[in-house]
Amino acid sequence: MRVVDFLRALRDGEPLSAADLRTFVSGVAAGTIPDYQATAFLMAVFLKGLSDELTVALTLAMRDSGSVLDLADIPGIKVDKHSTGGVGDKLSLPLAPLVAACGVPIPMISGRGLGHTGGTLDKLEAIPGFRVDLATERFKALVRRIGVCLIGQTGDIAPADKKLYALRDVTATVESVPLITASILSKKLAEGIDALVLDVKVGRGAFMKTEKDARRLAKSLVAVGTGAGLKVRALLTRMEEPLGRMIGNALEVRESIDILRGCGPKDTTELTFALGVEMLLLGKKATNAKAARTMLEAAVRSGAGLAKLEAIIEAQHGDPKVVADPERLPTARQRTPVGAANKGYLKAIDSFALGLAAMRLGAGRSKAEDEIDPAVGIELLHQVGDPVAKNEPMAVIHHNQPADVDAVRAAFSIAPRPGRRMPLVIDRLG
């Protein structure tokens, strides 16, 4: 295969073979194809698109560019969950132990936050001592022994994705649905899982701002994942206002513990259950949604989900005492309340603005090399529809450096009448 002929065919919309696509991806991973040709490939896909069939081929080629874990010796249907990211989205932390407590093996490889959305690994590392850099053999051993493990992507998992992802970030090709699909699924397939539940978020605080775009991505993920041999379900969920009441790494760990105690915010609890139901169905631990929901609620009431979280933390070298005593988590030196500008009802909360404000405090990164402050963030005291009095605190900023109170206050819209809260789950696909 001559690379220039392959690129020309892609540019002109001519038929491509899966074999040529695999050869190209292998060359990218090996470094034999230069960045300028890899960039030409990305731009051509961005402009011309790829069929679902070719996106399956791209996904599998990216998966096979590195190691693929073999979890066949672990009994049960292995299920993972992936979220496209949002402000206050800490659901992997309560969801993984809760579903594992119901008997579904959960091998979860997660990522870090960049920009206004947080990352699962950053939240886990807010727990003192917690290790996300475990070797794959240790990862497999923990999934076998306690039913769940949460780590970061290792260097030998989907290296082609790492290379292409870095190039996408600097060539204005990030938003391509086939490229997003292949990036997400290649890493998930390399985990050795059997099934995947996707939380595709839509709204101002999400990567996909419109329902049309989010639905297109969800359909692509379901179709390509299924074509690659996975059982896949996707939920379209809203991200106009932050999810839950905590934004920031240690703060979100606290809220995750509250969810497993049965006293978490209604929205985070409901979405944890909604995603958990899909995972139990795919894992064949329940035959219908009602039975799955009953199992999850029982695991919360009995404390089994909380005990599983404690087991995860201890197995991954963290301080398990934070489960019983969240005060052992990092705390910020200062807390500043943010009062309402006037009397009325909360009409809207701008999740994107609050995500950026939390990032500037140190809860997130504007660049990959930025350091995270696990203690800082924003605590919401009200949600859309709540009445507020003038100067009544709507939020509390947890900070170790000067905080932009005005920017946080501007994220809250107050109106004479209550705003309408829309359903959190928009649709279910797959």
C-alpha positions as CSV (number, residue, x, y, z in Angstrom):
1,M,0.0,0.0,0.0
2,R,1.3,3.4,-0.9
3,V,0.2,5.8,1.8
4,V,-0.4,8.7,-0.7
5,D,-2.8,6.4,-2.7
6,F,-4.7,5.5,0.4
7,L,-5.1,9.1,1.4
8,R,-6.2,10.1,-2.1
9,A,-8.8,7.4,-2.1
10,L,-10.1,8.5,1.3
11,R,-10.1,12.2,0.2
12,D,-12.1,11.4,-3.0
13,G,-14.6,9.1,-1.3
14,E,-13.4,6.0,-3.1
15,P,-13.8,2.5,-1.6
16,L,-11.2,1.6,1.0
17,S,-10.3,-1.9,2.3
18,A,-10.2,-2.8,6.0
19,A,-6.7,-4.3,5.3
20,D,-5.3,-1.0,4.0
21,L,-6.8,0.8,7.1
22,R,-5.1,-1.7,9.4
23,T,-1.8,-1.3,7.6
24,F,-2.1,2.5,7.9
25,V,-2.9,2.4,11.7
26,S,-0.1,-0.1,12.3
27,G,2.3,2.3,10.6
28,V,1.0,5.2,12.8
29,A,1.6,3.2,15.9
30,A,5.0,2.0,14.8
31,G,6.1,5.5,13.8
32,T,6.8,4.5,10.2
33,I,4.0,6.9,8.9
34,P,5.0,10.5,9.6
35,D,2.7,12.9,11.4
36,Y,2.0,14.9,8.3
37,Q,0.3,11.9,6.7
38,A,-1.5,10.9,9.9
39,T,-2.8,14.5,10.0
40,A,-4.0,14.3,6.4
41,F,-5.8,11.1,7.3
42,L,-7.5,12.8,10.3
43,M,-8.6,15.8,8.3
44,A,-9.9,13.6,5.4
45,V,-12.0,11.6,7.9
46,F,-13.2,14.8,9.5
47,L,-14.4,16.2,6.2
48,K,-15.6,13.0,4.4
49,G,-16.6,10.8,7.3
50,L,-16.4,7.0,7.5
51,S,-19.0,4.3,7.1
52,D,-19.9,2.3,10.2
53,E,-18.2,-0.7,8.6
54,L,-14.9,1.2,8.1
55,T,-15.2,2.7,11.6
56,V,-15.4,-0.8,12.9
57,A,-12.2,-1.6,11.0
58,L,-10.5,1.5,12.3
59,T,-11.5,0.7,15.9
60,L,-10.2,-2.9,15.7
61,A,-7.0,-1.7,14.1
62,M,-6.5,0.8,16.9
63,R,-7.3,-1.9,19.5
64,D,-4.8,-4.3,17.9
65,S,-2.0,-1.7,17.8
66,G,-1.1,-2.7,21.3
67,S,-2.0,-5.3,24.0
68,V,-5.5,-6.7,24.3
69,L,-6.3,-8.1,27.8
70,D,-7.6,-11.6,28.0
71,L,-10.1,-11.9,30.8
72,A,-11.7,-15.2,29.6
73,D,-10.5,-17.0,32.8
74,I,-12.6,-14.6,35.0
75,P,-16.1,-16.0,35.4
76,G,-19.1,-13.9,34.3
77,I,-19.9,-11.3,31.7
78,K,-17.4,-8.5,32.0
79,V,-19.1,-5.1,31.8
80,D,-17.7,-1.5,31.8
81,K,-19.2,1.9,31.6
82,H,-18.0,5.0,29.8
83,S,-19.2,8.6,30.0
84,T,-18.5,11.3,27.4
85,G,-17.9,13.6,30.4
86,G,-19.7,16.4,32.2
87,V,-19.4,18.8,35.1
88,G,-19.9,16.9,38.4
89,D,-20.0,13.5,36.7
90,K,-18.5,11.3,39.4
91,L,-20.8,8.3,38.7
92,S,-18.0,5.7,38.0
93,L,-17.0,5.9,41.7
94,P,-20.4,4.7,43.1
95,L,-21.4,2.8,40.1
96,A,-18.5,0.4,39.7
97,P,-18.6,-0.9,43.3
98,L,-22.4,-1.0,43.4
99,V,-22.7,-3.2,40.2
100,A,-19.8,-5.3,41.3
101,A,-21.5,-5.9,44.6
102,C,-24.4,-7.3,42.6
103,G,-22.1,-9.9,41.0
104,V,-21.0,-8.3,37.7
105,P,-17.2,-8.2,37.1
106,I,-16.2,-4.6,36.3
107,P,-12.8,-4.1,34.7
108,M,-12.7,-0.3,34.3
109,I,-9.9,1.7,32.6
110,S,-10.6,5.4,32.9
111,G,-9.0,8.7,32.0
112,R,-8.0,12.1,33.4
113,G,-9.9,15.4,33.1
114,L,-9.0,18.1,30.7
115,G,-10.7,21.5,30.4
116,H,-14.1,22.0,32.2
117,T,-14.9,18.3,32.8
118,G,-13.3,16.2,35.5
119,G,-11.6,12.8,35.1
120,T,-12.3,9.6,37.1
121,L,-8.6,9.0,37.8
122,D,-8.2,12.5,39.3
123,K,-11.1,11.8,41.6
124,L,-9.7,8.5,42.7
125,E,-6.3,10.0,43.4
126,A,-8.0,12.5,45.7
127,I,-8.2,9.4,48.1
128,P,-4.9,9.4,50.0
129,G,-2.5,6.8,48.6
130,F,-4.9,5.5,45.9
131,R,-2.9,4.0,43.0
132,V,-4.3,4.0,39.4
133,D,-1.1,2.9,37.8
134,L,-1.3,-0.8,38.5
135,A,0.2,-3.4,36.2
136,T,-2.2,-5.3,34.0
137,E,-1.6,-8.6,35.8
138,R,-2.5,-6.9,39.1
139,F,-5.5,-5.4,37.4
140,K,-6.7,-8.8,36.3
141,A,-6.0,-10.3,39.7
142,L,-8.2,-7.7,41.5
143,V,-11.1,-8.1,39.0
144,R,-10.9,-11.8,39.7
145,R,-10.6,-11.5,43.5
146,I,-12.9,-8.6,44.4
147,G,-14.9,-8.2,41.2
148,V,-13.7,-4.7,40.2
149,C,-10.6,-2.6,39.6
150,L,-10.2,1.0,38.3
151,I,-7.0,2.0,36.6
152,G,-5.6,4.3,34.0
153,Q,-4.7,3.5,30.4
154,T,-1.3,1.7,30.3
155,G,1.3,2.5,27.7
156,D,0.7,-0.7,25.7
157,I,-3.1,-0.3,25.4
158,A,-4.2,1.2,22.0
159,P,-1.0,3.2,21.4
160,A,-2.3,4.2,17.9
161,D,-5.1,6.0,19.7
162,K,-2.7,8.0,21.9
163,K,-0.8,9.1,18.8
164,L,-3.9,10.0,16.8
165,Y,-5.6,11.7,19.8
166,A,-2.6,14.0,20.3
167,L,-2.7,15.0,16.7
168,R,-6.5,15.5,16.7
169,D,-6.1,18.0,19.6
170,V,-3.8,20.3,17.5
171,T,-5.4,19.9,14.1
172,A,-9.1,20.9,14.7
173,T,-10.3,17.3,14.1
174,V,-11.5,16.5,17.6
175,E,-15.2,16.7,16.8
176,S,-15.3,13.9,14.2
177,V,-17.9,11.3,15.2
178,P,-16.0,8.3,13.6
179,L,-12.7,9.4,15.2
180,I,-14.4,9.9,18.6
181,T,-16.1,6.5,18.3
182,A,-12.9,4.7,17.3
183,S,-11.0,6.4,20.1
184,I,-13.5,5.4,22.9
185,L,-14.2,1.9,21.7
186,S,-10.6,0.9,20.8
187,K,-9.6,1.4,24.5
188,K,-12.7,-0.3,25.8
189,L,-12.2,-3.3,23.5
190,A,-8.6,-3.6,24.6
191,E,-9.8,-4.1,28.2
192,G,-11.2,-7.5,27.2
193,I,-14.8,-6.7,28.2
194,D,-17.9,-8.4,26.9
195,A,-20.4,-5.5,27.2
196,L,-20.4,-1.7,27.6
197,V,-22.9,0.9,28.9
198,L,-22.4,4.4,27.5
199,D,-23.5,7.7,29.1
200,V,-23.6,10.1,26.2
201,K,-24.1,13.6,27.7
202,V,-25.8,16.5,25.9
203,G,-26.0,20.2,26.9
204,R,-23.9,23.2,27.7
205,G,-21.6,21.4,30.1
206,A,-21.1,18.4,27.8
207,F,-18.8,17.8,24.8
208,M,-21.9,17.5,22.5
209,K,-23.9,20.6,22.9
210,T,-27.0,19.6,20.9
211,E,-29.3,16.5,21.2
212,K,-28.9,15.9,17.4
213,D,-25.1,15.7,17.7
214,A,-25.2,13.6,20.9
215,R,-27.7,11.2,19.3
216,R,-25.5,10.8,16.3
217,L,-22.5,10.0,18.5
218,A,-24.6,7.5,20.6
219,K,-25.9,5.7,17.5
220,S,-22.3,5.5,16.1
221,L,-21.0,4.1,19.3
222,V,-23.8,1.5,19.6
223,A,-23.5,0.4,15.9
224,V,-19.7,0.2,15.8
225,G,-19.4,-1.4,19.3
226,T,-21.9,-4.0,18.2
227,G,-20.1,-4.5,14.9
228,A,-16.9,-5.1,16.9
229,G,-18.5,-7.8,19.0
230,L,-19.6,-5.9,22.1
231,K,-23.0,-5.9,23.6
232,V,-23.7,-2.1,23.9
233,R,-26.4,0.1,25.5
234,A,-26.3,3.9,25.5
235,L,-28.2,6.5,27.5
236,L,-28.6,10.1,26.3
237,T,-28.5,12.3,29.5
238,R,-28.7,16.0,30.1
239,M,-25.7,18.2,31.1
240,E,-27.2,21.7,31.2
241,E,-26.7,22.0,35.0
242,P,-24.0,20.2,37.0
243,L,-24.7,16.6,38.0
244,G,-25.2,16.4,41.8
245,R,-24.0,19.1,44.2
246,M,-20.2,18.7,44.2
247,I,-17.7,19.8,41.6
248,G,-14.1,19.0,42.4
249,N,-12.2,15.8,43.1
250,A,-12.3,15.2,46.9
251,L,-15.7,16.8,47.0
252,E,-17.0,14.4,44.4
253,V,-15.6,11.4,46.3
254,R,-17.6,12.6,49.3
255,E,-20.7,12.7,47.2
256,S,-20.0,9.2,45.8
257,I,-19.8,7.9,49.3
258,D,-23.1,9.5,50.1
259,I,-24.7,7.9,47.1
260,L,-23.6,4.5,48.3
261,R,-24.9,5.3,51.8
262,G,-28.3,6.1,50.3
263,C,-28.2,9.8,51.1
264,G,-26.8,11.2,47.8
265,P,-28.5,13.9,45.7
266,K,-31.5,12.7,43.8
267,D,-30.1,13.2,40.3
268,T,-26.8,11.4,40.9
269,T,-28.6,8.6,42.6
270,E,-31.1,8.2,39.9
271,L,-28.5,8.2,37.1
272,T,-26.3,5.7,39.0
273,F,-29.3,3.4,39.2
274,A,-30.3,3.9,35.5
275,L,-26.8,3.0,34.3
276,G,-26.5,0.2,36.9
277,V,-29.7,-1.3,35.6
278,E,-28.3,-1.5,32.1
279,M,-25.1,-3.0,33.4
280,L,-26.9,-5.7,35.3
281,L,-29.1,-6.5,32.3
282,L,-26.1,-6.9,30.1
283,G,-24.3,-8.9,32.7
284,K,-27.3,-11.2,32.9
285,K,-27.7,-10.7,36.6
286,A,-31.3,-9.6,36.1
287,T,-34.0,-10.4,33.6
288,N,-35.8,-7.0,33.6
289,A,-35.2,-3.4,34.7
290,K,-37.4,-3.7,37.7
291,A,-35.5,-6.7,39.1
292,A,-32.2,-4.9,38.4
293,R,-33.3,-1.8,40.2
294,T,-34.4,-3.9,43.2
295,M,-30.9,-5.5,43.3
296,L,-29.1,-2.1,43.3
297,E,-31.3,-0.6,46.0
298,A,-30.8,-3.7,48.1
299,A,-27.0,-3.4,47.7
300,V,-27.2,0.2,49.0
301,R,-29.5,-0.7,51.9
302,S,-27.3,-3.6,53.0
303,G,-24.1,-1.6,52.7
304,A,-22.7,-4.1,50.2
305,G,-21.9,-1.3,47.7
306,L,-20.1,0.8,50.3
307,A,-18.1,-2.3,51.5
308,K,-17.1,-3.0,47.9
309,L,-15.8,0.6,47.6
310,E,-13.8,0.2,50.8
311,A,-12.3,-3.1,49.4
312,I,-11.3,-1.3,46.1
313,I,-9.6,1.5,48.0
314,E,-7.7,-0.9,50.2
315,A,-6.7,-3.2,47.3
316,Q,-5.4,-0.2,45.3
317,H,-3.3,1.1,48.2
318,G,-5.6,3.9,49.3
319,D,-6.9,4.8,52.8
320,P,-10.0,2.8,53.2
321,K,-10.9,4.7,56.4
322,V,-12.2,7.6,54.2
323,V,-15.4,5.6,53.5
324,A,-16.4,5.8,57.2
325,D,-14.7,9.2,57.8
326,P,-14.7,11.4,54.6
327,E,-13.0,14.1,56.7
328,R,-9.8,12.2,56.0
329,L,-10.0,13.4,52.4
330,P,-8.2,16.6,51.4
331,T,-10.0,19.8,52.4
332,A,-9.4,23.4,51.2
333,R,-8.2,26.1,53.5
334,Q,-10.9,28.5,52.6
335,R,-14.6,28.4,52.0
336,T,-16.4,31.3,50.5
337,P,-20.2,31.4,50.1
338,V,-21.7,32.9,46.9
339,G,-24.9,34.8,47.6
340,A,-27.9,35.3,45.3
341,A,-27.9,38.6,43.5
342,N,-31.7,39.0,44.0
343,K,-34.8,37.2,45.2
344,G,-36.6,34.7,43.0
345,Y,-36.2,31.1,41.7
346,L,-33.2,29.4,40.2
347,K,-34.1,29.3,36.5
348,A,-30.8,27.8,35.2
349,I,-27.3,26.8,36.4
350,D,-24.6,27.1,33.7
351,S,-22.5,23.9,34.1
352,F,-19.9,25.0,31.6
353,A,-19.2,28.2,33.5
354,L,-19.0,26.4,36.8
355,G,-16.7,23.8,35.3
356,L,-14.4,26.5,34.0
357,A,-14.5,28.2,37.4
358,A,-13.5,25.0,39.2
359,M,-10.7,24.4,36.7
360,R,-9.3,27.8,37.4
361,L,-9.3,27.0,41.2
362,G,-7.1,24.0,40.4
363,A,-9.8,21.3,40.3
364,G,-9.0,20.7,36.6
365,R,-6.5,21.2,33.8
366,S,-6.3,23.6,31.0
367,K,-3.1,21.7,29.8
368,A,-2.3,18.1,30.2
369,E,0.7,18.9,32.3
370,D,-1.1,21.0,34.9
371,E,-1.2,19.9,38.5
372,I,-4.5,19.1,40.2
373,D,-5.4,20.4,43.6
374,P,-7.7,17.6,44.9
375,A,-9.2,19.7,47.7
376,V,-10.7,22.6,45.8
377,G,-14.0,22.9,44.0
378,I,-17.6,24.2,44.2
379,E,-20.4,23.0,46.4
380,L,-23.9,23.7,45.2
381,L,-26.5,24.5,47.8
382,H,-29.5,24.8,45.4
383,Q,-30.8,23.3,42.2
384,V,-33.0,24.5,39.4
385,G,-36.5,25.4,40.6
386,D,-35.4,26.2,44.2
387,P,-36.5,29.5,45.7
388,V,-33.7,31.8,46.9
389,A,-33.7,35.0,48.9
390,K,-31.4,38.0,48.1
391,N,-27.9,37.3,49.4
392,E,-28.8,33.7,50.4
393,P,-25.9,31.4,49.6
394,M,-26.4,29.4,46.4
395,A,-22.9,27.8,46.5
396,V,-19.7,27.5,48.5
397,I,-16.3,27.8,46.8
398,H,-13.7,25.6,48.4
399,H,-10.3,27.2,47.5
400,N,-6.7,27.5,48.4
401,Q,-6.1,30.6,46.2
402,P,-8.2,33.7,45.5
403,A,-11.6,32.8,44.0
404,D,-13.6,34.6,41.4
405,V,-16.9,34.9,43.3
406,D,-18.5,37.0,40.6
407,A,-17.9,34.4,37.9
408,V,-19.5,31.7,40.0
409,R,-22.5,34.0,40.9
410,A,-23.0,34.7,37.1
411,A,-23.5,31.0,36.5
412,F,-26.8,31.1,38.4
413,S,-29.8,32.6,36.6
414,I,-32.7,33.8,38.9
415,A,-36.2,34.5,37.6
416,P,-39.5,35.5,39.2
417,R,-40.9,32.0,38.5
418,P,-39.4,28.6,38.9
419,G,-37.5,27.1,36.0
420,R,-38.6,23.8,34.6
421,R,-36.4,20.8,35.4
422,M,-36.2,18.4,32.4
423,P,-35.9,14.6,32.8
424,L,-32.3,13.6,33.2
425,V,-32.4,10.6,30.9
426,I,-33.5,11.7,27.4
427,D,-33.4,8.3,25.6
428,R,-32.0,4.8,25.6
429,L,-30.4,3.3,22.6
430,G,-29.2,-0.2,21.7
